[in-house]
Amino acid sequence: MMRYNPTLIVRRVVVYRGDHSVYNEIVHEGVNVVRGENSSGKSTVLNFIFYGLGGELSAWSTVARLCTRVVIEVSINGLYVTLSRDVSDTSSQQPMEIFGGPYEDSQAAARSDWTRYPYRTSNNRESFSQAIFRLMGIPEVTSDLSGNVTMHQILRLLYADQLSPIEDIFRFERFDQATLRDTVGRLLCGAYDSALYDNDQRIKEIIKELDVVIGQLKSLFSVLGKIGNADQGLTVEWIDAQRRVIEEERIALQKSIENLEQRLYENLSQDKLTLSTQEKAYIEVRRLQSEIVKAQQDRDTLTLTILDSDSFINSLRSKVEALQDSAQVAEQIGDVRFQSCPACYAALDEDTTPHACHLCKTPFDSEQTKARIAALILDIGLQIKQSEELQRRRLERATEATQRVSELEALWRQSTHQLNSLQRLPSSETREQLRELQRRSGYLDRQVEDLEQKARLVAAVRDLSEKREGLESEISRLRSSNNVLRAQQQTRLSISYTKVAEELKELLRNDLRRQDIFEDPKAINFTFGENKISVDGENYFSASSRAILKSSFYLAFLAAATKKEFFRHPRFCMIDTLENMGVETIRSHNFQLQLLRISKESKVEHQIIYATAMIAPELDEEQFTVGAFSTSDDKTVDIEL
């Protein structure tokens, strides 16, 4: 059977109480019916699956609260992984442990082979939702109001439970947001492009960066306004002109000092000269030179490390893509057959040896290969997250290192100029007559320093202005690109909605004649944001008909996803909405037959998990059922109360 990615198939569910398993059942592709009497634990099993896949539960049944852990083996896009979460009714957002391989292998694996993921992402740790999304090939999506979309929010549109309001599409959540529901709906309909997400994220980053640049510009303009010339704008040209004027005056002043020094040397040959000031200046220049060399080495080392890390991170991302491709190759390699030897072209006998190469007879294990691939993808995902955080810190240090080099070079130029002056004009302890000229020389030096400071401010303004223009241009380009992407997505969303509506119409037409408007519906309208479904403009029906409508919507959503590859729906759903809603047994049986029809019509991998106390005879077979029929005496979860 073909597979559209993403595809999520639950293969096994194990619930523990301490070290003892109290529920351990195999689940298969296609239709899975959890059957039993009312209050025998069917919903508890579905809740455990919801929780084990990453959902959040605020209320546990009495039996569930006695359990300590749920372990679920799943196939994600053909890769087997095992998920484990501790059960807690006192604290929410429990972490998840993930093992790259099937459940049986995980039981013999060392603890180091499991990776622990938090519920929420942090600077140096990705969440389990991010890890599962990477395996699924689902892009990370952010809602402006609620942050990152998580597995919990995805599962709210895949699990129709009994306790949520029957008229709502999504599983109930106390603090819910329309924008978040709309984002999740668009994502599963395949109308959320990763490029659009990346652009949105980049725009947010640029806007933050732009705000910083604008704030820096305002501060610089404020400083320049206080020190600027009233009659002349503070520009690079004005500063250069002032430098020339001061330099001319310094040359003339230096000549005067040299002449006076010459006369003093001639007339006061017994004056004791000291080179202490010159020596101090020389030592300072040498010290600054050493610091500059060290700072430049630190900066260059960081630059090379950053370049290497960029290459490493890109190679990790390429590895993830290559591993995902390898998973598909590993899945299909067993089907490769040769009619003749590729070396000598001699005819080959038909061979039916299972799990071995048709040509050389070497044994292979594609399941074990796919398990290793899943573990590698998870491990590389952690490496990418940690490497990106380290790279962010390196970039900050590189900026500081570059600034440090600039500051040291400015100090070195100032000290070098002072040393040159002292070397030309050695100090004398008896040179009272030169003090005035030296004070003037010092004043000019301070003027030069002041001009250098102004020049740095003007250069900073120029650089920041250019950076601001570049950032604004980048925002404009990204927004234009997003407008095009959104138009394309709107077209895809329209196709998705139409396909879901068509599937839902067919399901309602095949319902028993209990609701007149269901017999030949003309228009199906649903909005994820408003969380409502209407049929021909009506959304008020009997409780039983609303239960049929909601369950049919979940089934129609899955059916549409099995026919259109671009859906990001994981071709998985759980339905537990018909019990206690007044649905007649015959009507429930009819819905179950529709569920079976949808499954048989599907040409791609999928899974439907359905709970009922009224199983249709056609589904009461081993190929469609999970575990034994539960009763009040023999419940699904084996715990004595």
Secondary structure, 3 states (H helix, E strand, C coil): CECCCCCEEEEEEEEEECCEEEEEEECCCEEEEEEECCCCCHHHHHHHHHHHCCCCCCCCCHHHHCCCEEEEEEEECCEEEEEEEECCCCCCCCCEEEECCCHHHHHHCCHHHEEEECCCCCCCCCCHHHHHHHHHCCCCCEECCCEECCHHHHHCCCEECCCCCCCCCCCCCCCCCHHHHHHHHHHHCCCCCHHHHHHHHHHHHHHHHHHHHHHHHHHHHHHHHHHCCCCCCCCHHHHHHHHHHHHHHHHHHHHHHHHHHHHHHHHCCCCCECCHHHHHHHHHHHHHHHHHHHHHHHHHHHHHHHHHHHHHHHHHHHHHHHHHHHHHHHHHHHHCCCCECCCCCCECCCCCCCCECCCCCCECCHHHHHHHHHHHHHHHHHHHHHHHHHHHHHHHHHHHHHHHHHHHHHHHHHHHHHHHHHHHCCCECCCHHHHHHHHHHHHHHHHHHHHHHHHHHHHHHHHHHHHHHHHHHHHHHHHHHHHHHHHHHHHHHHHHHHHHHHHHHHHHHCCCCCCHHHCCCCCEEEECCCCEEEECCECCCCHHHHHHHHHHHHHHHHHHHHHCCCCCCCCEEEECCCCCCCCCHHHHHHHHHHHHHHHHHCCECCEEEEEECCCCHHHCCCCCECCCCECCCCCCCCCCC
